[in-house]
Amino acid sequence: MAIKNKQDINGLNVPAAYTRVIRIFGGKEEGWNAFVGVYASADARETGLAPLTTFNVRAPYVSDQNPFTAVYAEISKLPEYTSAQNV
């Protein structure tokens, strides 16, 4: 599960930025906190290159919902991801 879109990262035009959750923490009481990486491409991530940037995102806990689904839904609400493609 990941998101692909065009982004400008620190002044660099990245036409196929690949955004993927690196780690999720939390649970029922506090909801989900995720550490997210943005890579130059899917290949960059698969070959072990470091992300161009990282950020944190929070998602509410919903009973019987996969935490990754909840986090990616929150990422998709961010302005830079409105035209992103799920991959």
C-alpha positions as CSV (number, residue, x, y, z in Angstrom):
1,M,0.0,0.0,0.0
2,A,1.4,3.4,-1.0
3,I,0.5,6.6,-2.8
4,K,2.1,8.0,-5.9
5,N,1.8,11.6,-7.1
6,K,3.8,14.6,-8.4
7,Q,5.3,16.7,-5.6
8,D,7.7,19.6,-5.1
9,I,10.0,18.6,-2.2
10,N,12.4,21.2,-0.8
11,G,12.4,22.9,-4.3
12,L,12.9,19.6,-6.1
13,N,10.3,18.6,-8.7
14,V,9.5,14.9,-8.1
15,P,7.2,13.6,-10.9
16,A,6.6,10.1,-9.3
17,A,6.9,10.7,-5.6
18,Y,6.2,7.5,-3.7
19,T,4.7,8.0,-0.2
20,R,4.6,5.0,2.1
21,V,3.9,4.5,5.8
22,I,7.2,3.5,7.5
23,R,5.8,2.7,11.0
24,I,2.5,3.0,12.9
25,F,2.1,3.4,16.7
26,G,-0.9,3.6,18.9
27,G,-4.2,1.8,19.4
28,K,-7.7,2.0,20.7
29,E,-7.1,4.6,23.4
30,E,-4.9,7.1,21.5
31,G,-5.7,6.4,17.8
32,W,-2.9,5.9,15.3
33,N,0.3,7.9,14.8
34,A,2.2,7.1,11.7
35,F,5.7,8.0,10.5
36,V,5.5,8.4,6.7
37,G,8.3,8.6,4.1
38,V,8.3,10.2,0.7
39,Y,10.7,8.6,-1.8
40,A,11.8,9.8,-5.2
41,S,10.1,6.7,-6.7
42,A,8.9,3.2,-5.8
43,D,12.3,1.9,-7.1
44,A,14.2,4.2,-4.8
45,R,12.3,2.8,-1.8
46,E,12.6,-0.8,-3.0
47,T,16.4,-0.4,-3.4
48,G,16.8,0.9,0.1
49,L,17.4,4.6,-0.6
50,A,16.4,7.0,2.2
51,P,13.2,9.1,1.9
52,L,13.5,12.6,0.5
53,T,11.4,13.8,3.4
54,T,9.3,12.4,6.3
55,F,6.2,13.5,8.2
56,N,3.9,12.3,10.9
57,V,0.1,11.8,10.5
58,R,-2.6,10.9,13.0
59,A,-5.7,8.8,12.3
60,P,-8.6,7.9,14.6
61,Y,-9.0,4.4,15.8
62,V,-12.0,2.7,14.2
63,S,-13.1,-0.7,15.5
64,D,-12.5,-3.5,12.8
65,Q,-10.6,-1.1,10.5
66,N,-7.0,-1.9,9.5
67,P,-4.7,0.9,10.9
68,F,-3.0,1.3,7.5
69,T,-6.3,1.9,5.8
70,A,-7.1,4.6,8.4
71,V,-3.7,6.3,8.0
72,Y,-3.7,6.3,4.2
73,A,-7.3,7.8,4.3
74,E,-5.9,10.7,6.4
75,I,-2.9,11.2,4.1
76,S,-5.3,11.4,1.1
77,K,-7.0,14.3,2.8
78,L,-3.8,16.4,2.7
79,P,-3.8,19.1,0.0
80,E,-0.7,17.8,-1.7
81,Y,-2.4,14.4,-2.1
82,T,-5.8,15.3,-3.5
83,S,-4.9,14.1,-7.0
84,A,-2.7,11.2,-5.8
85,Q,-3.0,7.6,-7.0
86,N,-3.1,4.6,-4.6
87,V,-0.6,2.0,-5.7
